[in-house]
Amino acid sequence: MCDVLQIARSIFYYEAKEQPNEDDITELIVEIFHKNRKAYGTRKIKVKL
């Protein structure tokens, strides 16, 4: 079938991986930041996550 369609076999069997939803993560980061009086930096937020 791949020969007839002139496509690579890897394209035929390719399955797209589902991308994680970044909206949930972003909301959680903003919530942590605001709860801690906007004083937390990236290191402390990373530990909280």
mmCIF entry with sequence, helices, sheets and N, C-alpha, C, O atoms, coordinates in Angstrom:
data_MODEL
# 
_entry.id   MODEL 
# 
_entity.id                         1 
_entity.type                       polymer 
_entity.pdbx_number_of_molecules   1 
# 
_entity_poly.entity_id                      1 
_entity_poly.type                           'polypeptide(L)' 
_entity_poly.nstd_linkage                   no 
_entity_poly.nstd_monomer                   no 
_entity_poly.pdbx_seq_one_letter_code       MCDVLQIARSIFYYEAKEQPNEDDITELIVEIFHKNRKAYGTRKIKVKL 
_entity_poly.pdbx_seq_one_letter_code_can   MCDVLQIARSIFYYEAKEQPNEDDITELIVEIFHKNRKAYGTRKIKVKL 
_entity_poly.pdbx_strand_id                 A 
# 
loop_
_entity_poly_seq.entity_id 
_entity_poly_seq.num 
_entity_poly_seq.mon_id 
_entity_poly_seq.hetero 
1 1  MET n 
1 2  CYS n 
1 3  ASP n 
1 4  VAL n 
1 5  LEU n 
1 6  GLN n 
1 7  ILE n 
1 8  ALA n 
1 9  ARG n 
1 10 SER n 
1 11 ILE n 
1 12 PHE n 
1 13 TYR n 
1 14 TYR n 
1 15 GLU n 
1 16 ALA n 
1 17 LYS n 
1 18 GLU n 
1 19 GLN n 
1 20 PRO n 
1 21 ASN n 
1 22 GLU n 
1 23 ASP n 
1 24 ASP n 
1 25 ILE n 
1 26 THR n 
1 27 GLU n 
1 28 LEU n 
1 29 ILE n 
1 30 VAL n 
1 31 GLU n 
1 32 ILE n 
1 33 PHE n 
1 34 HIS n 
1 35 LYS n 
1 36 ASN n 
1 37 ARG n 
1 38 LYS n 
1 39 ALA n 
1 40 TYR n 
1 41 GLY n 
1 42 THR n 
1 43 ARG n 
1 44 LYS n 
1 45 ILE n 
1 46 LYS n 
1 47 VAL n 
1 48 LYS n 
1 49 LEU n 
# 
_struct_asym.id          A 
_struct_asym.entity_id   1 
# 
loop_
_struct_conf.conf_type_id 
_struct_conf.id 
_struct_conf.pdbx_PDB_helix_id 
_struct_conf.beg_label_comp_id 
_struct_conf.beg_label_asym_id 
_struct_conf.beg_label_seq_id 
_struct_conf.pdbx_beg_PDB_ins_code 
_struct_conf.end_label_comp_id 
_struct_conf.end_label_asym_id 
_struct_conf.end_label_seq_id 
_struct_conf.pdbx_end_PDB_ins_code 
_struct_conf.beg_auth_comp_id 
_struct_conf.beg_auth_asym_id 
_struct_conf.beg_auth_seq_id 
_struct_conf.end_auth_comp_id 
_struct_conf.end_auth_asym_id 
_struct_conf.end_auth_seq_id 
_struct_conf.pdbx_PDB_helix_class 
_struct_conf.details 
_struct_conf.pdbx_PDB_helix_length 
HELX_P HELX_P1 AA1 CYS A 2  ? LEU A 5  ? CYS A 2  LEU A 5  1 ? 4  
HELX_P HELX_P2 AA2 ARG A 9  ? TYR A 13 ? ARG A 9  TYR A 13 1 ? 5  
HELX_P HELX_P3 AA3 GLU A 22 ? LYS A 35 ? GLU A 22 LYS A 35 1 ? 14 
HELX_P HELX_P4 AA4 THR A 42 ? LYS A 48 ? THR A 42 LYS A 48 1 ? 7  
# 
_struct_conf_type.id          HELX_P 
_struct_conf_type.criteria    ? 
_struct_conf_type.reference   ? 
# 
loop_
_atom_site.group_PDB 
_atom_site.id 
_atom_site.type_symbol 
_atom_site.label_atom_id 
_atom_site.label_alt_id 
_atom_site.label_comp_id 
_atom_site.label_asym_id 
_atom_site.label_entity_id 
_atom_site.label_seq_id 
_atom_site.pdbx_PDB_ins_code 
_atom_site.Cartn_x 
_atom_site.Cartn_y 
_atom_site.Cartn_z 
_atom_site.occupancy 
_atom_site.B_iso_or_equiv 
_atom_site.pdbx_formal_charge 
_atom_site.auth_seq_id 
_atom_site.auth_comp_id 
_atom_site.auth_asym_id 
_atom_site.auth_atom_id 
_atom_site.pdbx_PDB_model_num 
ATOM 1   N N  . MET A 1 1  ? 0.828  -1.185 0.000  1.00 0.00 ? 1  MET A N  1 
ATOM 2   C CA . MET A 1 1  ? 0.000  0.000  0.000  1.00 0.00 ? 1  MET A CA 1 
ATOM 3   C C  . MET A 1 1  ? 0.876  1.255  0.000  1.00 0.00 ? 1  MET A C  1 
ATOM 4   O O  . MET A 1 1  ? 0.570  2.230  -0.685 1.00 0.00 ? 1  MET A O  1 
ATOM 5   N N  . CYS A 1 2  ? 1.959  1.225  0.765  1.00 0.00 ? 2  CYS A N  1 
ATOM 6   C CA . CYS A 1 2  ? 2.856  2.375  0.806  1.00 0.00 ? 2  CYS A CA 1 
ATOM 7   C C  . CYS A 1 2  ? 3.516  2.616  -0.551 1.00 0.00 ? 2  CYS A C  1 
ATOM 8   O O  . CYS A 1 2  ? 3.762  3.759  -0.937 1.00 0.00 ? 2  CYS A O  1 
ATOM 9   N N  . ASP A 1 3  ? 3.797  1.535  -1.265 1.00 0.00 ? 3  ASP A N  1 
ATOM 10  C CA . ASP A 1 3  ? 4.389  1.675  -2.592 1.00 0.00 ? 3  ASP A CA 1 
ATOM 11  C C  . ASP A 1 3  ? 3.414  2.341  -3.560 1.00 0.00 ? 3  ASP A C  1 
ATOM 12  O O  . ASP A 1 3  ? 3.811  3.173  -4.376 1.00 0.00 ? 3  ASP A O  1 
ATOM 13  N N  . VAL A 1 4  ? 2.160  1.978  -3.466 1.00 0.00 ? 4  VAL A N  1 
ATOM 14  C CA . VAL A 1 4  ? 1.140  2.548  -4.351 1.00 0.00 ? 4  VAL A CA 1 
ATOM 15  C C  . VAL A 1 4  ? 0.955  4.037  -4.057 1.00 0.00 ? 4  VAL A C  1 
ATOM 16  O O  . VAL A 1 4  ? 0.851  4.851  -4.975 1.00 0.00 ? 4  VAL A O  1 
ATOM 17  N N  . LEU A 1 5  ? 0.915  4.384  -2.768 1.00 0.00 ? 5  LEU A N  1 
ATOM 18  C CA . LEU A 1 5  ? 0.724  5.780  -2.385 1.00 0.00 ? 5  LEU A CA 1 
ATOM 19  C C  . LEU A 1 5  ? 2.016  6.588  -2.435 1.00 0.00 ? 5  LEU A C  1 
ATOM 20  O O  . LEU A 1 5  ? 1.993  7.813  -2.314 1.00 0.00 ? 5  LEU A O  1 
ATOM 21  N N  . GLN A 1 6  ? 3.141  5.900  -2.613 1.00 0.00 ? 6  GLN A N  1 
ATOM 22  C CA . GLN A 1 6  ? 4.465  6.498  -2.671 1.00 0.00 ? 6  GLN A CA 1 
ATOM 23  C C  . GLN A 1 6  ? 4.770  7.317  -1.406 1.00 0.00 ? 6  GLN A C  1 
ATOM 24  O O  . GLN A 1 6  ? 5.187  8.472  -1.476 1.00 0.00 ? 6  GLN A O  1 
ATOM 25  N N  . ILE A 1 7  ? 4.547  6.679  -0.260 1.00 0.00 ? 7  ILE A N  1 
ATOM 26  C CA . ILE A 1 7  ? 4.888  7.288  1.026  1.00 0.00 ? 7  ILE A CA 1 
ATOM 27  C C  . ILE A 1 7  ? 5.777  6.321  1.798  1.00 0.00 ? 7  ILE A C  1 
ATOM 28  O O  . ILE A 1 7  ? 5.783  5.118  1.540  1.00 0.00 ? 7  ILE A O  1 
ATOM 29  N N  . ALA A 1 8  ? 6.515  6.862  2.736  1.00 0.00 ? 8  ALA A N  1 
ATOM 30  C CA . ALA A 1 8  ? 7.391  6.023  3.556  1.00 0.00 ? 8  ALA A CA 1 
ATOM 31  C C  . ALA A 1 8  ? 6.547  5.194  4.522  1.00 0.00 ? 8  ALA A C  1 
ATOM 32  O O  . ALA A 1 8  ? 5.482  5.628  4.962  1.00 0.00 ? 8  ALA A O  1 
ATOM 33  N N  . ARG A 1 9  ? 7.030  4.009  4.842  1.00 0.00 ? 9  ARG A N  1 
ATOM 34  C CA . ARG A 1 9  ? 6.327  3.118  5.753  1.00 0.00 ? 9  ARG A CA 1 
ATOM 35  C C  . ARG A 1 9  ? 6.207  3.739  7.157  1.00 0.00 ? 9  ARG A C  1 
ATOM 36  O O  . ARG A 1 9  ? 5.222  3.510  7.858  1.00 0.00 ? 9  ARG A O  1 
ATOM 37  N N  . SER A 1 10 ? 7.211  4.519  7.555  1.00 0.00 ? 10 SER A N  1 
ATOM 38  C CA . SER A 1 10 ? 7.179  5.150  8.875  1.00 0.00 ? 10 SER A CA 1 
ATOM 39  C C  . SER A 1 10 ? 6.039  6.163  8.990  1.00 0.00 ? 10 SER A C  1 
ATOM 40  O O  . SER A 1 10 ? 5.474  6.330  10.071 1.00 0.00 ? 10 SER A O  1 
ATOM 41  N N  . ILE A 1 11 ? 5.697  6.831  7.909  1.00 0.00 ? 11 ILE A N  1 
ATOM 42  C CA . ILE A 1 11 ? 4.576  7.777  7.923  1.00 0.00 ? 11 ILE A CA 1 
ATOM 43  C C  . ILE A 1 11 ? 3.261  7.031  8.098  1.00 0.00 ? 11 ILE A C  1 
ATOM 44  O O  . ILE A 1 11 ? 2.366  7.509  8.795  1.00 0.00 ? 11 ILE A O  1 
ATOM 45  N N  . PHE A 1 12 ? 3.138  5.881  7.482  1.00 0.00 ? 12 PHE A N  1 
ATOM 46  C CA . PHE A 1 12 ? 1.914  5.094  7.579  1.00 0.00 ? 12 PHE A CA 1 
ATOM 47  C C  . PHE A 1 12 ? 1.665  4.620  9.006  1.00 0.00 ? 12 PHE A C  1 
ATOM 48  O O  . PHE A 1 12 ? 0.523  4.603  9.466  1.00 0.00 ? 12 PHE A O  1 
ATOM 49  N N  . TYR A 1 13 ? 2.731  4.235  9.707  1.00 0.00 ? 13 TYR A N  1 
ATOM 50  C CA . TYR A 1 13 ? 2.586  3.705  11.053 1.00 0.00 ? 13 TYR A CA 1 
ATOM 51  C C  . TYR A 1 13 ? 2.731  4.768  12.149 1.00 0.00 ? 13 TYR A C  1 
ATOM 52  O O  . TYR A 1 13 ? 2.644  4.448  13.335 1.00 0.00 ? 13 TYR A O  1 
ATOM 53  N N  . TYR A 1 14 ? 2.949  6.018  11.761 1.00 0.00 ? 14 TYR A N  1 
ATOM 54  C CA . TYR A 1 14 ? 3.162  7.100  12.724 1.00 0.00 ? 14 TYR A CA 1 
ATOM 55  C C  . TYR A 1 14 ? 1.893  7.352  13.536 1.00 0.00 ? 14 TYR A C  1 
ATOM 56  O O  . TYR A 1 14 ? 0.794  7.426  12.987 1.00 0.00 ? 14 TYR A O  1 
ATOM 57  N N  . GLU A 1 15 ? 2.065  7.485  14.868 1.00 0.00 ? 15 GLU A N  1 
ATOM 58  C CA . GLU A 1 15 ? 0.954  7.861  15.745 1.00 0.00 ? 15 GLU A CA 1 
ATOM 59  C C  . GLU A 1 15 ? 1.358  9.125  16.487 1.00 0.00 ? 15 GLU A C  1 
ATOM 60  O O  . GLU A 1 15 ? 2.384  9.157  17.165 1.00 0.00 ? 15 GLU A O  1 
ATOM 61  N N  . ALA A 1 16 ? 0.555  10.150 16.355 1.00 0.00 ? 16 ALA A N  1 
ATOM 62  C CA . ALA A 1 16 ? 0.855  11.409 17.033 1.00 0.00 ? 16 ALA A CA 1 
ATOM 63  C C  . ALA A 1 16 ? 0.679  11.237 18.535 1.00 0.00 ? 16 ALA A C  1 
ATOM 64  O O  . ALA A 1 16 ? -0.287 10.625 18.990 1.00 0.00 ? 16 ALA A O  1 
ATOM 65  N N  . LYS A 1 17 ? 1.617  11.779 19.300 1.00 0.00 ? 17 LYS A N  1 
ATOM 66  C CA . LYS A 1 17 ? 1.542  11.705 20.751 1.00 0.00 ? 17 LYS A CA 1 
ATOM 67  C C  . LYS A 1 17 ? 0.719  12.879 21.254 1.00 0.00 ? 17 LYS A C  1 
ATOM 68  O O  . LYS A 1 17 ? 0.809  13.988 20.727 1.00 0.00 ? 17 LYS A O  1 
ATOM 69  N N  . GLU A 1 18 ? -0.074 12.623 22.268 1.00 0.00 ? 18 GLU A N  1 
ATOM 70  C CA . GLU A 1 18 ? -0.929 13.662 22.815 1.00 0.00 ? 18 GLU A CA 1 
ATOM 71  C C  . GLU A 1 18 ? -0.090 14.659 23.606 1.00 0.00 ? 18 GLU A C  1 
ATOM 72  O O  . GLU A 1 18 ? 0.702  14.274 24.466 1.00 0.00 ? 18 GLU A O  1 
ATOM 73  N N  . GLN A 1 19 ? -0.269 15.934 23.309 1.00 0.00 ? 19 GLN A N  1 
ATOM 74  C CA . GLN A 1 19 ? 0.472  16.985 23.993 1.00 0.00 ? 19 GLN A CA 1 
ATOM 75  C C  . GLN A 1 19 ? -0.198 17.302 25.325 1.00 0.00 ? 19 GLN A C  1 
ATOM 76  O O  . GLN A 1 19 ? -1.425 17.376 25.394 1.00 0.00 ? 19 GLN A O  1 
ATOM 77  N N  . PRO A 1 20 ? 0.588  17.491 26.385 1.00 0.00 ? 20 PRO A N  1 
ATOM 78  C CA . PRO A 1 20 ? -0.020 17.839 27.671 1.00 0.00 ? 20 PRO A CA 1 
ATOM 79  C C  . PRO A 1 20 ? -0.651 19.222 27.620 1.00 0.00 ? 20 PRO A C  1 
ATOM 80  O O  . PRO A 1 20 ? -0.168 20.116 26.925 1.00 0.00 ? 20 PRO A O  1 
ATOM 81  N N  . ASN A 1 21 ? -1.723 19.380 28.356 1.00 0.00 ? 21 ASN A N  1 
ATOM 82  C CA . ASN A 1 21 ? -2.422 20.648 28.379 1.00 0.00 ? 21 ASN A CA 1 
ATOM 83  C C  . ASN A 1 21 ? -1.669 21.613 29.293 1.00 0.00 ? 21 ASN A C  1 
ATOM 84  O O  . ASN A 1 21 ? -1.567 21.381 30.497 1.00 0.00 ? 21 ASN A O  1 
ATOM 85  N N  . GLU A 1 22 ? -1.149 22.681 28.725 1.00 0.00 ? 22 GLU A N  1 
ATOM 86  C CA . GLU A 1 22 ? -0.336 23.627 29.479 1.00 0.00 ? 22 GLU A CA 1 
ATOM 87  C C  . GLU A 1 22 ? -1.188 24.623 30.259 1.00 0.00 ? 22 GLU A C  1 
ATOM 88  O O  . GLU A 1 22 ? -0.675 25.305 31.146 1.00 0.00 ? 22 GLU A O  1 
ATOM 89  N N  . ASP A 1 23 ? -2.480 24.719 29.945 1.00 0.00 ? 23 ASP A N  1 
ATOM 90  C CA . ASP A 1 23 ? -3.337 25.668 30.645 1.00 0.00 ? 23 ASP A CA 1 
ATOM 91  C C  . ASP A 1 23 ? -3.457 25.326 32.125 1.00 0.00 ? 23 ASP A C  1 
ATOM 92  O O  . ASP A 1 23 ? -3.435 26.219 32.972 1.00 0.00 ? 23 ASP A O  1 
ATOM 93  N N  . ASP A 1 24 ? -3.582 24.049 32.440 1.00 0.00 ? 24 ASP A N  1 
ATOM 94  C CA . ASP A 1 24 ? -3.706 23.622 33.834 1.00 0.00 ? 24 ASP A CA 1 
ATOM 95  C C  . ASP A 1 24 ? -2.439 23.943 34.619 1.00 0.00 ? 24 ASP A C  1 
ATOM 96  O O  . ASP A 1 24 ? -2.505 24.420 35.752 1.00 0.00 ? 24 ASP A O  1 
ATOM 97  N N  . ILE A 1 25 ? -1.307 23.682 34.019 1.00 0.00 ? 25 ILE A N  1 
ATOM 98  C CA . ILE A 1 25 ? -0.029 23.935 34.677 1.00 0.00 ? 25 ILE A CA 1 
ATOM 99  C C  . ILE A 1 25 ? 0.164  25.435 34.893 1.00 0.00 ? 25 ILE A C  1 
ATOM 100 O O  . ILE A 1 25 ? 0.616  25.864 35.955 1.00 0.00 ? 25 ILE A O  1 
ATOM 101 N N  . THR A 1 26 ? -0.178 26.221 33.887 1.00 0.00 ? 26 THR A N  1 
ATOM 102 C CA . THR A 1 26 ? -0.037 27.674 33.990 1.00 0.00 ? 26 THR A CA 1 
ATOM 103 C C  . THR A 1 26 ? -0.908 28.226 35.103 1.00 0.00 ? 26 THR A C  1 
ATOM 104 O O  . THR A 1 26 ? -0.460 29.073 35.876 1.00 0.00 ? 26 THR A O  1 
ATOM 105 N N  . GLU A 1 27 ? -2.152 27.757 35.195 1.00 0.00 ? 27 GLU A N  1 
ATOM 106 C CA . GLU A 1 27 ? -3.051 28.218 36.253 1.00 0.00 ? 27 GLU A CA 1 
ATOM 107 C C  . GLU A 1 27 ? -2.506 27.871 37.630 1.00 0.00 ? 27 GLU A C  1 
ATOM 108 O O  . GLU A 1 27 ? -2.595 28.676 38.557 1.00 0.00 ? 27 GLU A O  1 
ATOM 109 N N  . LEU A 1 28 ? -1.944 26.681 37.768 1.00 0.00 ? 28 LEU A N  1 
ATOM 110 C CA . LEU A 1 28 ? -1.386 26.251 39.045 1.00 0.00 ? 28 LEU A CA 1 
ATOM 111 C C  . LEU A 1 28 ? -0.184 27.103 39.441 1.00 0.00 ? 28 LEU A C  1 
ATOM 112 O O  . LEU A 1 28 ? -0.040 27.465 40.609 1.00 0.00 ? 28 LEU A O  1 
ATOM 113 N N  . ILE A 1 29 ? 0.674  27.423 38.482 1.00 0.00 ? 29 ILE A N  1 
ATOM 114 C CA . ILE A 1 29 ? 1.842  28.262 38.753 1.00 0.00 ? 29 ILE A CA 1 
ATOM 115 C C  . ILE A 1 29 ? 1.413  29.652 39.199 1.00 0.00 ? 29 ILE A C  1 
ATOM 116 O O  . ILE A 1 29 ? 1.958  30.186 40.165 1.00 0.00 ? 29 ILE A O  1 
ATOM 117 N N  . VAL A 1 30 ? 0.447  30.242 38.510 1.00 0.00 ? 30 VAL A N  1 
ATOM 118 C CA . VAL A 1 30 ? -0.038 31.577 38.864 1.00 0.00 ? 30 VAL A CA 1 
ATOM 119 C C  . VAL A 1 30 ? -0.675 31.563 40.251 1.00 0.00 ? 30 VAL A C  1 
ATOM 120 O O  . VAL A 1 30 ? -0.490 32.497 41.032 1.00 0.00 ? 30 VAL A O  1 
ATOM 121 N N  . GLU A 1 31 ? -1.421 30.511 40.555 1.00 0.00 ? 31 GLU A N  1 
ATOM 122 C CA . GLU A 1 31 ? -2.059 30.391 41.866 1.00 0.00 ? 31 GLU A CA 1 
ATOM 123 C C  . GLU A 1 31 ? -1.013 30.322 42.988 1.00 0.00 ? 31 GLU A C  1 
ATOM 124 O O  . GLU A 1 31 ? -1.155 30.997 44.007 1.00 0.00 ? 31 GLU A O  1 
ATOM 125 N N  . ILE A 1 32 ? 0.024  29.517 42.805 1.00 0.00 ? 32 ILE A N  1 
ATOM 126 C CA . ILE A 1 32 ? 1.093  29.414 43.798 1.00 0.00 ? 32 ILE A CA 1 
ATOM 127 C C  . ILE A 1 32 ? 1.780  30.766 43.976 1.00 0.00 ? 32 ILE A C  1 
ATOM 128 O O  . ILE A 1 32 ? 2.070  31.179 45.099 1.00 0.00 ? 32 ILE A O  1 
ATOM 129 N N  . PHE A 1 33 ? 2.035  31.444 42.874 1.00 0.00 ? 33 PHE A N  1 
ATOM 130 C CA . PHE A 1 33 ? 2.705  32.735 42.910 1.00 0.00 ? 33 PHE A CA 1 
ATOM 131 C C  . PHE A 1 33 ? 1.898  33.769 43.705 1.00 0.00 ? 33 PHE A C  1 
ATOM 132 O O  . PHE A 1 33 ? 2.455  34.495 44.528 1.00 0.00 ? 33 PHE A O  1 
ATOM 133 N N  . HIS A 1 34 ? 0.585  33.831 43.455 1.00 0.00 ? 34 HIS A N  1 
ATOM 134 C CA . HIS A 1 34 ? -0.263 34.816 44.134 1.00 0.00 ? 34 HIS A CA 1 
ATOM 135 C C  . HIS A 1 34 ? -0.508 34.465 45.597 1.00 0.00 ? 34 HIS A C  1 
ATOM 136 O O  . HIS A 1 34 ? -0.620 35.362 46.432 1.00 0.00 ? 34 HIS A O  1 
ATOM 137 N N  . LYS A 1 35 ? -0.594 33.180 45.920 1.00 0.00 ? 35 LYS A N  1 
ATOM 138 C CA . LYS A 1 35 ? -0.812 32.774 47.309 1.00 0.00 ? 35 LYS A CA 1 
ATOM 139 C C  . LYS A 1 35 ? 0.372  33.141 48.195 1.00 0.00 ? 35 LYS A C  1 
ATOM 140 O O  . LYS A 1 35 ? 0.206  33.356 49.396 1.00 0.00 ? 35 LYS A O  1 
ATOM 141 N N  . ASN A 1 36 ? 1.539  33.213 47.625 1.00 0.00 ? 36 ASN A N  1 
ATOM 142 C CA . ASN A 1 36 ? 2.750  33.499 48.391 1.00 0.00 ? 36 ASN A CA 1 
ATOM 143 C C  . ASN A 1 36 ? 3.187  34.944 48.211 1.00 0.00 ? 36 ASN A C  1 
ATOM 144 O O  . ASN A 1 36 ? 4.382  35.230 48.124 1.00 0.00 ? 36 ASN A O  1 
ATOM 145 N N  . ARG A 1 37 ? 2.243  35.835 48.155 1.00 0.00 ? 37 ARG A N  1 
ATOM 146 C CA . ARG A 1 37 ? 2.437  37.287 48.098 1.00 0.00 ? 37 ARG A CA 1 
ATOM 147 C C  . ARG A 1 37 ? 3.368  37.724 46.970 1.00 0.00 ? 37 ARG A C  1 
ATOM 148 O O  . ARG A 1 37 ? 4.113  38.694 47.111 1.00 0.00 ? 37 ARG A O  1 
ATOM 149 N N  . LYS A 1 38 ? 3.322  37.018 45.875 1.00 0.00 ? 38 LYS A N  1 
ATOM 150 C CA . LYS A 1 38 ? 4.105  37.332 44.674 1.00 0.00 ? 38 LYS A CA 1 
ATOM 151 C C  . LYS A 1 38 ? 5.606  37.403 44.955 1.00 0.00 ? 38 LYS A C  1 
ATOM 152 O O  . LYS A 1 38 ? 6.337  38.157 44.313 1.00 0.00 ? 38 LYS A O  1 
ATOM 153 N N  . ALA A 1 39 ? 6.047  36.607 45.921 1.00 0.00 ? 39 ALA A N  1 
ATOM 154 C CA . ALA A 1 39 ? 7.452  36.629 46.315 1.00 0.00 ? 39 ALA A CA 1 
ATOM 155 C C  . ALA A 1 39 ? 8.207  35.382 45.871 1.00 0.00 ? 39 ALA A C  1 
ATOM 156 O O  . ALA A 1 39 ? 9.436  35.355 45.940 1.00 0.00 ? 39 ALA A O  1 
ATOM 157 N N  . TYR A 1 40 ? 7.507  34.359 45.422 1.00 0.00 ? 40 TYR A N  1 
ATOM 158 C CA . TYR A 1 40 ? 8.175  33.122 45.032 1.00 0.00 ? 40 TYR A CA 1 
ATOM 159 C C  . TYR A 1 40 ? 8.795  33.262 43.645 1.00 0.00 ? 40 TYR A C  1 
ATOM 160 O O  . TYR A 1 40 ? 8.205  33.833 42.728 1.00 0.00 ? 40 TYR A O  1 
ATOM 161 N N  . GLY A 1 41 ? 9.992  32.727 43.529 1.00 0.00 ? 41 GLY A N  1 
ATOM 162 C CA . GLY A 1 41 ? 10.667 32.685 42.240 1.00 0.00 ? 41 GLY A CA 1 
ATOM 163 C C  . GLY A 1 41 ? 10.507 31.314 41.613 1.00 0.00 ? 41 GLY A C  1 
ATOM 164 O O  . GLY A 1 41 ? 9.732  30.484 42.088 1.00 0.00 ? 41 GLY A O  1 
ATOM 165 N N  . THR A 1 42 ? 11.238 31.092 40.555 1.00 0.00 ? 42 THR A N  1 
ATOM 166 C CA . THR A 1 42 ? 11.095 29.842 39.808 1.00 0.00 ? 42 THR A CA 1 
ATOM 167 C C  . THR A 1 42 ? 11.503 28.618 40.620 1.00 0.00 ? 42 THR A C  1 
ATOM 168 O O  . THR A 1 42 ? 10.881 27.562 40.505 1.00 0.00 ? 42 THR A O  1 
ATOM 169 N N  . ARG A 1 43 ? 12.532 28.752 41.432 1.00 0.00 ? 43 ARG A N  1 
ATOM 170 C CA . ARG A 1 43 ? 13.003 27.594 42.206 1.00 0.00 ? 43 ARG A CA 1 
ATOM 171 C C  . ARG A 1 43 ? 11.968 27.142 43.221 1.00 0.00 ? 43 ARG A C  1 
ATOM 172 O O  . ARG A 1 43 ? 11.698 25.947 43.337 1.00 0.00 ? 43 ARG A O  1 
ATOM 173 N N  . LYS A 1 44 ? 11.380 28.087 43.962 1.00 0.00 ? 44 LYS A N  1 
ATOM 174 C CA . LYS A 1 44 ? 10.407 27.725 44.976 1.00 0.00 ? 44 LYS A CA 1 
ATOM 175 C C  . LYS A 1 44 ? 9.114  27.209 44.351 1.00 0.00 ? 44 LYS A C  1 
ATOM 176 O O  . LYS A 1 44 ? 8.491  26.288 44.881 1.00 0.00 ? 44 LYS A O  1 
ATOM 177 N N  . ILE A 1 45 ? 8.712  27.793 43.235 1.00 0.00 ? 45 ILE A N  1 
ATOM 178 C CA . ILE A 1 45 ? 7.502  27.311 42.547 1.00 0.00 ? 45 ILE A CA 1 
ATOM 179 C C  . ILE A 1 45 ? 7.720  25.885 42.040 1.00 0.00 ? 45 ILE A C  1 
ATOM 180 O O  . ILE A 1 45 ? 6.821  25.048 42.113 1.00 0.00 ? 45 ILE A O  1 
ATOM 181 N N  . LYS A 1 46 ? 8.898  25.622 41.535 1.00 0.00 ? 46 LYS A N  1 
ATOM 182 C CA . LYS A 1 46 ? 9.234  24.280 41.032 1.00 0.00 ? 46 LYS A CA 1 
ATOM 183 C C  . LYS A 1 46 ? 9.149  23.251 42.147 1.00 0.00 ? 46 LYS A C  1 
ATOM 184 O O  . LYS A 1 46 ? 8.674  22.137 41.930 1.00 0.00 ? 46 LYS A O  1 
ATOM 185 N N  . VAL A 1 47 ? 9.609  23.620 43.350 1.00 0.00 ? 47 VAL A N  1 
ATOM 186 C CA . VAL A 1 47 ? 9.548  22.715 44.500 1.00 0.00 ? 47 VAL A CA 1 
ATOM 187 C C  . VAL A 1 47 ? 8.089  22.465 44.888 1.00 0.00 ? 47 VAL A C  1 
ATOM 188 O O  . VAL A 1 47 ? 7.726  21.338 45.223 1.00 0.00 ? 47 VAL A O  1 
ATOM 189 N N  . LYS A 1 48 ? 7.248  23.507 44.847 1.00 0.00 ? 48 LYS A N  1 
ATOM 190 C CA . LYS A 1 48 ? 5.835  23.371 45.204 1.00 0.00 ? 48 LYS A CA 1 
ATOM 191 C C  . LYS A 1 48 ? 5.086  22.479 44.234 1.00 0.00 ? 48 LYS A C  1 
ATOM 192 O O  . LYS A 1 48 ? 4.173  21.755 44.630 1.00 0.00 ? 48 LYS A O  1 
ATOM 193 N N  . LEU A 1 49 ? 5.467  22.528 42.966 1.00 0.00 ? 49 LEU A N  1 
ATOM 194 C CA . LEU A 1 49 ? 4.788  21.697 41.969 1.00 0.00 ? 49 LEU A CA 1 
ATOM 195 C C  . LEU A 1 49 ? 5.112  20.243 42.200 1.00 0.00 ? 49 LEU A C  1 
ATOM 196 O O  . LEU A 1 49 ? 4.636  19.380 41.463 1.00 0.00 ? 49 LEU A O  1 
# 
